[in-house]
């Protein structure tokens, strides 16, 4: 038993993948999601390095 016949499959593909609005949103998501993840990781690393530098400077002042 097949849930989707060939005509229905083609219709779904035509309504989604060949739809310019859907493709614009899909491309935007593919572009933005990794960028947001990388930005979060870089921000965490920046804060960690900032605290480490601050600790080193304090250590130099008070050995």
Buried (B, 14 or more C-beta within 10 A) or exposed (E): EEEEEEEEEEEEEEEEEEEEEEEEEEEEEEEEEEEEEEEEEEEEEEEEEEEEEEEEEEEEEEE
